Amino acid sequence: MATQIPPTPPVTGVAVPELSPAEVERWRAAGRGMPELLRRVGRLGPVAGVRLDGRPTVLVTGPEAVQHVLGRNPDRYVKRSHRGRILLGDGVLSASGEAWRAQRRLLQSQFTGAGMRRWEQRIAAAAQHTAARWAEHADAGRTVDLREEMHRFALDTIWRSLTGHPLEDRTVAELTALEAVVAVLPVLPSNAEDARSAVAGELARIDAVVHGAIEAARSAPPGPHGPGLLHVLLSAAQDRPEYTDRLIRDEFVTLMVAGHETTATTLTWLYLFLAEDPSARARALAAGPAGSEERRAALRALVSETLRLYPSAWLLPRHAAAEDLLTGFRIEAGSEVLVCPYLVHRDPELWPEPEVFDPRRFTAPGRRPADPGAYLPFGIGARACLGLQFALRETVALLELLLPAFEAVPVGPAPEPSFGMVVRPGGPVPAVLTRAG
């Protein structure tokens, strides 16, 4: 629990009542329930205490406290068992300790500098494939589900990067199981065995796809753009015994989930924002000619503002391994600590008119907070998302092709957000595609 160092009074008597496990599950199942609960707690200040499931829990929403927890003291505020372990196993997102450090070192070089350049052709090919599909849809006057379209693009991109080959329709059909498991993770039974039983069929379909890809990578030549991330994992297994087929499977699934779910969701939200404010699209296209750095910067601003409102990592749980002082508050060892980028990004003291979609925050000087703890859509510090640059490159690559060429007009009201592993639209997003005039 968080208690203030005297003479400031302790953070006790929280207005939010202690919640039973059943009540917390109801909050989670309500889609918007948990963030509204956290918002109530967050009104107490940048560091606030509450008891959830009988456990002392600390909610962190102040930039300085965010930096302290994630940026400066990752070994004091540690990541424990990941709810997604049922799906991700011991992949880099859910691993901890020395195993996590070794896995991260192996993958980090693939997503920075020269490592990133090897994926650019695959990103471009996936974007071009999507643009061609949109041309067919627009010419036929079809209504499409934007959420499905963006999932298909992002999944194709990460599949090409993993295997070296384009995504086939039959693989897309099997991998609907991946999205199904991600969607229900927050409401699965807390007992791991019961949770696995609830999604056993979907996990079996996912495993069949992944093991097929692993065997193909071992026996067939690389794809048209050379070896993929899967080949990096298989090469590691030659001299690192910990890279068993099980761990390779876990890393493959982790990269698929992290490499497509957040990107697809961000692009879907962006198109919903652009439907409400067409002037944002016009400003981005007017920033410079096609292919110019000016236009790319404007497109990145669209993405950055979308990530402000719906960050890829909206809630970052940590465990206080030892007692600590956090911006003047004493944190008891054993406390659960929840860093909430969703609330940080909507704090009116940091972001004027925080509920308004305004990409100019990221292009005009002085429009965004200088404190790095005020903007963290992919987290910050040692456990920040490895795929940040990959995600930004693929979103901008797709927008460079789609935004000038097509208009997407949503049909009906936008769905409410649903808060699970990511903040996704809570239903289909039907839209009519037309060629831009």
C-alpha positions in Angstrom: 0.0 0.0 0.0 1.2 3.6 -0.5 1.4 5.8 2.6 2.7 9.3 2.6 5.8 10.1 4.6 4.9 12.4 7.6 3.9 15.2 8.0 1.7 14.7 5.0 -1.2 12.4 6.0 -1.2 8.8 4.8 -3.2 7.8 1.8 -5.9 6.0 3.6 -9.7 6.1 3.7 -9.8 5.7 0.0 -13.3 6.5 -1.3 -13.3 3.4 -3.5 -14.4 0.4 -1.4 -12.4 -2.8 -1.1 -13.6 -5.1 -3.9 -14.1 -8.8 -3.7 -12.7 -11.1 -6.5 -16.2 -11.6 -7.9 -16.7 -7.8 -8.1 -13.4 -7.3 -9.8 -14.3 -9.9 -12.4 -17.6 -8.1 -13.0 -15.6 -4.8 -13.5 -13.3 -6.6 -16.0 -16.2 -8.2 -17.9 -18.0 -4.9 -18.3 -15.4 -3.8 -20.9 -15.1 -0.2 -19.6 -15.5 -1.1 -15.9 -12.0 -1.4 -14.8 -10.7 1.9 -16.3 -13.6 3.7 -14.7 -12.8 2.2 -11.4 -9.1 3.2 -11.8 -10.2 6.7 -12.8 -12.1 7.0 -9.5 -8.9 6.0 -7.6 -6.7 8.3 -9.8 -8.7 11.3 -8.6 -6.9 10.9 -5.3 -3.6 12.0 -6.9 -0.6 10.8 -8.9 0.0 8.0 -6.5 -3.0 6.5 -4.9 -3.8 3.4 -2.8 -6.7 1.0 -2.8 -7.3 -2.7 -1.9 -8.2 -5.0 -4.8 -9.0 -8.6 -4.1 -7.8 -7.9 -0.6 -4.3 -6.9 -1.8 -2.7 -3.5 -1.3 -2.6 -1.9 -4.7 -1.0 1.4 -5.8 -2.2 3.3 -8.9 0.5 5.4 -10.6 -0.6 8.2 -12.9 2.0 11.0 -12.3 4.9 11.4 -14.7 7.6 11.5 -12.1 6.2 8.4 -10.4 5.9 6.7 -13.7 9.6 7.4 -14.4 10.5 6.1 -11.0 8.7 2.8 -11.4 9.4 2.0 -15.0 12.4 4.0 -16.0 14.7 4.1 -13.0 13.8 1.1 -10.8 12.7 -1.9 -13.0 14.4 -4.3 -10.7 12.5 -3.0 -7.7 9.1 -3.0 -9.5 9.1 -6.3 -11.3 6.8 -8.0 -13.7 5.3 -11.1 -12.3 3.1 -13.8 -13.9 1.5 -12.4 -17.0 -2.2 -13.0 -17.5 -1.4 -13.8 -21.1 0.9 -16.7 -20.2 -1.8 -19.2 -21.1 -1.3 -18.0 -24.7 2.2 -16.6 -24.7 3.9 -19.2 -22.5 7.5 -18.1 -21.6 7.8 -15.6 -24.5 9.6 -12.4 -24.0 6.5 -10.5 -22.9 5.8 -12.8 -20.0 9.3 -14.0 -19.1 11.2 -12.5 -16.1 14.6 -12.4 -14.5 17.7 -13.7 -16.4 15.6 -15.6 -18.9 13.9 -12.4 -20.0 17.2 -10.5 -20.2 18.7 -13.2 -22.5 15.5 -13.4 -24.7 15.4 -9.6 -25.0 19.0 -9.3 -26.0 18.5 -11.8 -28.8 15.5 -10.0 -30.2 16.5 -6.4 -29.6 19.1 -6.3 -32.3 16.3 -7.3 -34.8 14.3 -4.2 -34.1 16.9 -1.4 -34.1 19.1 0.2 -36.7 20.3 -2.3 -39.3 18.0 -4.9 -37.9 14.9 -2.9 -38.8 16.1 -2.3 -42.4 15.8 -6.0 -43.2 12.0 -5.8 -42.5 11.2 -2.8 -44.6 10.7 -4.7 -47.8 8.2 -7.0 -46.0 6.4 -4.1 -44.5 6.1 -2.4 -47.9 4.9 -5.7 -49.6 2.2 -6.1 -47.0 1.1 -2.5 -47.4 1.0 -2.8 -51.2 -1.1 -6.0 -50.9 -3.6 -4.2 -48.6 -3.8 -1.2 -51.0 -4.5 -3.5 -53.9 -7.3 -5.2 -51.9 -8.8 -1.8 -51.0 -8.8 -0.8 -54.6 -10.9 -3.9 -55.4 -13.2 -3.2 -52.5 -13.6 0.5 -53.5 -14.3 -0.3 -57.2 -16.9 -2.9 -56.2 -18.6 -0.5 -53.8 -18.1 -2.9 -50.9 -18.6 -2.3 -47.2 -15.7 -3.7 -45.2 -15.0 -4.2 -41.5 -12.1 -1.8 -40.8 -11.1 -3.8 -37.8 -10.8 -7.0 -39.9 -8.9 -5.1 -42.6 -6.4 -3.7 -40.2 -5.9 -7.1 -38.5 -5.3 -8.7 -41.9 -2.7 -6.1 -42.8 -0.8 -6.3 -39.5 -0.9 -10.1 -39.3 0.4 -10.3 -42.9 3.2 -7.9 -42.0 4.4 -9.8 -38.9 3.9 -13.2 -40.7 6.2 -12.1 -43.5 8.7 -10.9 -41.0 8.6 -14.1 -39.1 8.5 -16.6 -41.9 9.7 -14.7 -45.0 6.4 -15.6 -46.8 3.1 -13.8 -47.5 0.1 -14.8 -45.4 -2.2 -17.2 -47.1 -6.0 -17.2 -46.7 -6.1 -20.6 -45.0 -3.6 -19.4 -42.4 -5.7 -16.3 -41.8 -8.7 -18.5 -41.1 -6.8 -20.6 -38.6 -5.4 -17.6 -36.9 -8.8 -16.2 -36.0 -8.2 -18.4 -33.0 -5.4 -16.0 -31.9 -7.7 -13.0 -31.8 -10.4 -15.0 -30.0 -8.1 -15.9 -27.2 -6.7 -12.4 -26.9 -10.3 -11.1 -26.6 -11.3 -13.4 -23.8 -8.1 -13.4 -21.7 -9.4 -10.7 -19.2 -12.5 -12.8 -18.4 -11.0 -16.3 -18.3 -11.1 -18.2 -15.0 -8.3 -17.2 -12.6 -7.2 -20.8 -12.2 -4.7 -21.5 -15.0 -5.9 -25.0 -15.7 -9.5 -24.0 -16.0 -8.5 -21.0 -18.2 -6.6 -23.3 -20.6 -9.5 -25.7 -20.7 -11.8 -22.9 -21.7 -9.8 -22.1 -24.8 -8.2 -25.5 -25.5 -9.6 -25.7 -29.0 -8.3 -22.3 -30.0 -4.8 -23.0 -28.5 -4.6 -26.3 -30.4 -5.4 -24.4 -33.7 -2.7 -21.8 -33.0 -0.1 -24.4 -32.1 -0.8 -26.4 -35.3 -0.2 -23.2 -37.4 3.0 -22.3 -35.5 4.5 -25.8 -35.5 3.8 -26.0 -39.2 5.7 -22.8 -39.7 8.6 -24.0 -37.6 8.9 -27.3 -39.6 8.6 -25.4 -42.9 11.4 -23.0 -41.8 13.6 -26.0 -41.0 13.0 -27.8 -44.3 12.2 -25.2 -46.9 14.4 -22.4 -48.3 13.7 -18.8 -47.0 11.1 -16.7 -48.6 11.7 -14.0 -51.3 13.1 -11.5 -48.8 15.4 -13.9 -47.0 15.3 -15.4 -43.6 12.8 -14.2 -41.0 12.6 -13.8 -37.3 11.7 -17.5 -37.0 15.1 -18.3 -38.5 16.8 -16.2 -35.9 15.2 -18.2 -33.2 16.1 -21.5 -34.9 19.7 -20.4 -35.2 19.8 -19.5 -31.5 18.6 -23.1 -30.7 21.8 -24.5 -32.3 24.0 -23.2 -29.4 21.5 -22.2 -26.7 19.7 -25.2 -25.2 17.0 -23.1 -23.6 15.6 -22.5 -27.1 13.5 -25.6 -27.2 10.7 -26.1 -29.7 8.4 -24.9 -26.9 10.2 -21.7 -26.3 10.5 -21.0 -30.0 6.7 -21.6 -30.2 6.2 -19.2 -27.3 8.3 -16.5 -28.9 6.6 -17.0 -32.2 3.2 -16.5 -30.7 4.4 -13.6 -28.6 5.7 -11.8 -31.7 2.5 -12.5 -33.6 0.3 -11.1 -30.8 2.6 -8.1 -30.0 3.3 -7.5 -33.7 -0.2 -7.3 -35.0 -2.8 -6.7 -32.3 -1.7 -3.3 -31.2 -1.0 -2.1 -34.7 -4.4 -3.2 -36.0 -6.2 -1.6 -33.1 -4.3 1.7 -33.5 -5.1 1.9 -37.2 -8.8 1.1 -36.6 -9.1 3.8 -33.9 -7.3 6.3 -36.2 -9.8 5.8 -39.0 -12.6 6.3 -36.6 -11.0 9.6 -35.5 -10.5 10.7 -39.1 -14.2 10.0 -39.8 -15.1 12.5 -37.0 -12.4 15.0 -38.0 -11.7 14.9 -41.8 -9.6 18.1 -41.5 -6.9 16.0 -39.7 -6.6 13.9 -42.8 -6.5 16.9 -45.1 -3.7 18.6 -43.0 -1.6 15.5 -43.0 -1.8 15.1 -46.8 -1.1 18.9 -47.3 2.0 18.7 -45.1 4.2 17.7 -48.0 4.3 15.7 -51.3 4.1 11.9 -51.3 7.2 10.3 -49.9 8.5 13.5 -48.3 9.7 13.7 -44.7 7.1 16.4 -44.0 4.2 14.1 -44.9 5.7 11.2 -43.0 6.0 13.4 -39.9 2.4 14.4 -40.2 1.3 10.8 -40.6 3.4 9.9 -37.5 1.6 12.6 -35.6 -1.8 11.0 -36.5 -0.5 7.7 -35.1 1.0 9.3 -32.0 -2.2 11.1 -31.1 -4.2 7.9 -31.6 -1.8 6.2 -29.3 -2.2 9.0 -26.7 -5.9 8.3 -26.5 -5.7 4.5 -26.9 -2.1 3.5 -25.9 -0.9 0.0 -26.9 -0.2 -0.8 -23.3 -3.0 0.9 -21.4 -2.2 -0.7 -18.0 1.2 -1.9 -16.8 1.1 -4.1 -13.7 4.2 -4.4 -11.5 5.0 -6.0 -8.1 7.0 -4.1 -5.4 9.8 -6.5 -4.6 11.0 -4.4 -1.7 9.8 -1.4 0.3 10.4 1.9 -1.5 9.8 5.6 -1.4 7.9 6.7 -4.5 7.7 10.5 -4.9 7.3 10.9 -1.1 5.0 7.8 -0.6 6.2 4.7 1.2 5.4 1.6 -0.9 5.1 -1.6 1.1 7.0 -4.6 -0.1 4.5 -7.0 -1.8 2.2 -4.2 -3.1 0.8 -4.5 -6.5 1.6 -1.4 -8.6 -0.5 -0.4 -11.6 1.0 2.2 -14.0 -1.8 3.4 -16.1 -0.8 5.2 -19.4 -4.5 5.5 -20.4 -5.1 7.9 -17.4 -1.7 9.6 -17.7 -2.5 10.5 -21.3 -5.9 11.9 -20.4 -4.8 14.0 -17.5 -5.9 17.6 -18.2 -3.0 19.0 -16.2 -0.6 17.4 -18.7 -2.7 17.5 -21.9 -5.1 20.4 -22.4 -8.5 19.2 -23.7 -7.3 15.6 -23.3 -10.4 13.9 -24.8 -10.0 15.8 -28.1 -8.2 14.2 -31.0 -5.6 16.7 -32.1 -2.5 15.5 -33.9 -1.0 19.0 -33.9 0.1 18.2 -30.3 2.9 16.2 -32.0 3.9 18.7 -34.7 3.6 22.1 -33.1 6.4 23.1 -30.6 5.3 23.2 -27.0 2.0 21.4 -27.5 3.0 18.2 -25.5 4.5 17.7 -22.1 8.3 17.5 -21.9 8.4 14.9 -19.1 9.0 11.5 -20.7 6.7 10.0 -18.1 3.8 11.8 -19.5 3.6 9.9 -22.8 4.3 6.1 -22.8 2.0 4.3 -25.3 4.6 1.4 -25.5 5.9 1.8 -21.9 9.3 3.2 -21.0 12.4 1.8 -19.4 13.9 -1.6 -19.7 10.6 -3.4 -20.4 9.4 -0.9 -23.1 8.0 -2.6 -26.1 10.7 -4.0 -28.4 8.6 -3.4 -31.5 8.0 0.3 -31.2 10.0 1.3 -34.3 8.5 -1.7 -36.2 5.0 -0.6 -35.3 5.5 3.0 -36.3 7.1 2.0 -39.6 4.3 -0.3 -40.6 1.5 2.1 -39.7 3.1 5.0 -41.6 3.9 2.7 -44.6 0.2 1.7 -44.8 -1.1 5.3 -44.3 1.2 6.6 -47.1 -0.6 4.3 -49.5 -4.2 4.3 -48.2 -4.8 7.9 -47.0 -4.3 9.7 -50.3 -6.0 7.0 -52.4 -9.2 6.1 -50.4 -11.8 7.4 -48.1 -13.4 5.2 -45.5 -16.9 6.3 -44.3 -18.0 4.3 -41.2 -21.5 2.9 -41.2 -23.4 3.6 -38.0 -22.0 4.8 -34.6 -18.5 3.9 -33.5 -18.4 1.0 -31.1 -17.5 1.6 -27.4 -14.0 0.7 -26.4 -13.4 -2.7 -24.7 -10.4 -2.9 -22.3 -8.6 -6.2 -22.4 -4.9 -6.8 -23.2 -5.4 -3.8 -25.5 -8.1 -1.2 -25.9 -10.0 -2.3 -28.9 -13.3 -1.3 -30.5 -16.0 -3.4 -28.8 -17.5 -4.6 -32.1 -17.2 -4.5 -35.9 -16.4 -1.2 -37.6 -18.2 -1.4 -41.0 -17.2 1.3 -43.5 -17.8 2.1 -47.1 -14.6 2.4 -49.1 -14.4 4.8 -52.1 -11.5 6.1 -54.1 -10.5 9.6 -53.0 -11.6 12.4 -55.3 
